[in-house]
Amino acid sequence: MIPVCEPLVTEREIELVLDCLKTGWISSAGEYIDQFEKGWASYCKMPYGIAVSNGTTALQIAVRLLDLKPGEEVIMPAFTIISCAQAVTYCGGIPVLVDSDPRNWQMDFAQIESRVTPRTRAIMVVHIYGHPADMDPILAIAKKYGLMVIEDAAEAHGAEYKGQKCGGFGDISVFSFYANKLITTGEGGMVLTKNAELSERARSLRNLCFQKKQRFLHEELGYNFRLTNIQAALGVAQLERIKEIVDRKRAIARYYTKRFADIPGLEFPREEPWAKSVYWVYGVVLNENLGMDAAELALRLAGRGVETRPFFLGMHKQPVFQKMGLFLDEHYPNSERLARRGLYLPNGLAMEEQTIEQVCCAVRECLKEY
Ligand SMILES: *Cc1c(COP(=O)(O)O)cnc(C)c1O
């Protein structure tokens, strides 16, 4: 089976992790943490970085920083990972959903303003599948209504909007360094912010709100969302070769797109003129008039030794939220179509050209049967 994703661990990563082990600083204090936080923040041109245990906990901290009152709202795409919406409900807030742009699969900015209410506190922008969301109109709406912007750039390491790195736009931005993300620490995450006060508070929340003067006196309830120095060492080594990783992802995408250009009924990732995508995944969407849906194509590709993954299922389709009385009778046709018709193909960094070609042939054969 050709796997959807395989992390590539190089000699440099092994060297830095071993170095970390030899220093004995294997827990959540140590120089690699500091180096990784500073390095990542500076790569994204944000002043403060706080390393955390994963992308989901990074979102939890980001939303905690909003100090939501019960029933206050955060606007976000319907088509995203559950971590985004649950971070809001955990804090007593309400996620308010926006459908996808059918062209680039990002949150459709034209539908955001109609979702703003007096209870809206923030817009959570998610750069879906490595392609940036259209930030200028989103930032303009946030400014007009005095909303905070949380940017979830977990899938968009190194992606650019009009020449500026994703994760550098929000008041708060978050990243995941899970093994399938472009840069990985195995498990890991980061919160970036422009605001010194928010950064101090995020640091405190990450570490149980222990205090400097009197450690075991707590003013607020926090979490243990710490990253280890070992994980950070891996991250520092990964960050050294981020350009190579981004270039490789883009090269794999170029190869697929070239080979799929003449297949009717197959939609592949578009790169908007203002965007540099990093193609975190290489998604394809089957046209509605093809008899086959994505689940059927996935089965057929598996039969030919190609592993795939389905697209996100919209937040409004989640039984857990329905049971909470959220999103009842809400419909987001574009995100529903993506969920039904979309899947992603193998695009791991270790893939050789002949393996990519093998996947292309398998896709062609499956579609030819129709
Ligand atoms: C992966 C991902 C997360 C969650 O990250 P974990 O490290 O797996 O918890 C959050 N948001 C988006 C958009 C993601 O792709």
The ligand as an SDF file (V2000), in Angstrom:
LIG
                    3D

 15 15  0  0  0  0  0  0  0  0999 V2000
   -4.0410   19.0000   12.4610 C   0  0  0  0  0  0  0  0  0  0  0  0
   -4.8980   20.1670   12.6930 C   0  0  0  0  0  0  0  0  0  0  0  0
   -5.2350   20.5930   13.9880 C   0  0  0  0  0  0  0  0  0  0  0  0
   -4.9740   19.7750   15.2190 C   0  0  0  0  0  0  0  0  0  0  0  0
   -3.6590   19.5080   15.4450 O   0  0  0  0  0  0  0  0  0  0  0  0
   -3.2430   18.2680   16.3870 P   0  0  0  0  0  0  0  0  0  0  0  0
   -1.7940   18.5320   16.5960 O   0  0  0  0  0  0  0  0  0  0  0  0
   -3.4940   17.0300   15.6010 O   0  0  0  0  0  0  0  0  0  0  0  0
   -4.0380   18.3620   17.6200 O   0  0  0  0  0  0  0  0  0  0  0  0
   -5.9340   21.7730   14.1300 C   0  0  0  0  0  0  0  0  0  0  0  0
   -6.3360   22.4770   13.0730 N   0  0  0  0  0  0  0  0  0  0  0  0
   -6.0840   22.0730   11.8090 C   0  0  0  0  0  0  0  0  0  0  0  0
   -6.5710   22.9010   10.6720 C   0  0  0  0  0  0  0  0  0  0  0  0
   -5.3860   20.8840   11.5740 C   0  0  0  0  0  0  0  0  0  0  0  0
   -5.1620   20.4720   10.3390 O   0  0  0  0  0  0  0  0  0  0  0  0
  1  2  1  0
  2  3  1  0
  2 14  2  0
  3  4  1  0
  3 10  2  0
  4  5  1  0
  5  6  1  0
  6  7  2  0
  6  8  1  0
  6  9  1  0
 10 11  1  0
 11 12  2  0
 12 13  1  0
 12 14  1  0
 14 15  1  0
M  END
$$$$
